[in-house]
Amino acid sequence: MKVSSMDTHMGNISIDQDVIAQYAGTVAMECFGVVGMANMNVRDGLVRLLKKDSMTRGIQVILNNNKLTLNFHIVVSYGVSILAVADNLISSVKYKVEEFTGIEVEKMNIYVEGVKVID
């Protein structure tokens, strides 16, 4: 599914939804306190930490009126402030995704699906 289409003097540029999700997930994994992405379909109450190659399943990208909404389902490290992790995640991802795509990030929703003790 194409997320955005931009016309330039050389032609049309389209950005796929998975490209934005992959980039946002990579940026999120660099944030302190984020252990990984969680599976969005948590029906039985079990949260699975997704592997790096499938982290896009923990991120939902929605385009509405040429503005992005990003929904993150994350697992955080035990003992860190969830508020601090969320603030860091929002500021880092918002800045880098806007710089990468040229599309404004209007809203970010963060769902903390679990806590993991890091050895």
C-alpha angles and dihedrals in degrees: 000000000000113000104187137012123196126185118219133173088264098048143280126328119203124186118203121225093238092055091058091044092050093049093045090049092051091051091047092053089057091059118101113254097020109118096178149299122296128218109266095216101072102164104146097042094256117124117208122200107228122228118245093256092057101037092116088077087069093056127067119199119200125182117202123167091345091304127110130231114194123197115196124194104194143173115219133205117261114256099024125113108261090206091054092047091049093048091049092047093050096048095044098044095041093052097043097043092049090049092047099046105023088230121120117245102223099177140010123194118194120199114190102210098175151348124237129197110229116214 
